[in-house]
Amino acid sequence: MIVILAIANGYVIRHYPRHCAPGFVYSFRRGFIPEEIMQRIAFLNGHARTVFLLNDQQEQDTDCIFRKMVHEKDSGYVFSEELQRTYLIELFHLIMKVHQRAS
């Protein structure tokens, strides 16, 4: 399961795995993702809290993306923010696919 919370100056994304594994938390400020992209992501617009249930494959994909984001956050790599942004957009695409199928 993925829970997205809108907070005053950004968002918090929490991954709660199905199988007793520890989850991940990732937060980012407004402006981290370019506005033209944010406007096209419907599930982030106007909702204080959004929840997405995932199947086993989606759980594995989500876990992989979160691991890359968390690793990159502490890497010290000069383009770390750009990679985190890319992984976050990859996660958004996964969520949009889930949301599209659930509708």
C-alpha positions as a printed Julia matrix, in Angstrom:
103×3 Matrix{Float64}:
   0.0    0.0     0.0
   1.13   3.53   -0.76
  -0.17   6.49    1.22
   0.46  10.02   -0.01
  -0.03  12.9     2.41
  -0.08  16.54    1.37
   1.58  18.7     4.0
   2.05  22.47    4.23
   5.2   22.68    2.14
   5.27  19.38    0.26
   4.32  15.72    0.33
   5.09  12.57    2.29
   4.88   9.21    0.57
   4.74   6.11    2.77
   5.03   2.55    1.53
   3.47  -0.12    3.75
   4.53  -3.54    2.41
   2.13  -6.47    2.61
   4.62  -8.99    3.97
   5.86  -7.77    7.36
   8.87  -6.06    5.83
   9.78  -2.57    6.97
   8.35   0.12    4.74
   9.76   3.34    3.43
   8.99   7.01    3.89
  10.02   9.66    1.4
   9.22  13.34    1.62
   9.76  16.14   -0.85
   9.05  19.83   -0.93
   6.75  21.63   -3.33
   8.86  22.73   -6.26
  11.05  19.6    -6.22
   9.01  18.24   -9.13
   8.48  20.8   -11.92
   5.02  22.41  -11.82
   4.11  21.3   -15.36
   4.56  17.68  -14.26
   2.73  18.17  -10.95
  -0.31  19.57  -12.76
  -0.61  16.38  -14.81
  -0.56  14.11  -11.75
  -4.23  14.11  -10.77
  -3.84  12.13   -7.53
  -1.66  14.88   -6.04
  -4.07  17.71   -6.75
  -6.51  18.68   -4.03
  -6.29  15.62   -1.79
  -4.88  15.72    1.72
  -4.45  11.94    1.78
  -4.53   9.35   -0.97
  -4.21   5.57   -0.57
  -3.33   3.01   -3.25
  -3.52  -0.74   -2.7
  -0.94  -2.8    -4.58
  -0.7   -6.36   -5.81
   2.46  -8.43   -5.25
   4.22  -7.29   -8.44
   3.39  -3.63   -7.78
   4.71  -4.07   -4.22
   8.02  -5.38   -5.56
   8.26  -2.54   -8.09
   7.45   0.05   -5.43
   9.98  -1.43   -3.02
  12.68  -1.25   -5.7
  11.93   2.41   -6.49
  11.91   3.39   -2.8
  15.22   1.6    -2.23
  16.79   3.56   -5.09
  15.4    6.87   -3.74
  16.58   6.26   -0.18
  20.01   5.09   -1.34
  20.39   8.14   -3.54
  19.35  10.53   -0.76
  22.47   9.58    1.21
  24.87   8.99   -1.68
  26.6   12.35   -1.91
  26.52  12.04   -5.71
  26.57  15.44   -7.43
  23.38  14.64   -9.41
  21.61  12.93   -6.51
  18.59  15.27   -6.57
  18.1   14.71  -10.28
  18.13  10.94   -9.79
  15.73  11.18   -6.85
  13.41  13.31   -8.99
  13.58  10.71  -11.77
  12.81   7.85   -9.36
   9.94   9.83   -7.85
   8.45  10.4   -11.3
   8.88   6.66  -11.98
   6.91   5.99   -8.79
   4.21   8.43   -9.94
   3.91   6.5   -13.21
   3.51   3.24  -11.31
   0.8    4.84   -9.15
  -0.99   6.27  -12.2
  -1.07   2.79  -13.75
  -2.54   1.38  -10.52
  -5.05   4.22  -10.32
  -6.03   3.83  -13.99
  -6.68   0.09  -13.57
  -8.63   0.64  -10.33
 -10.96   3.21  -11.95
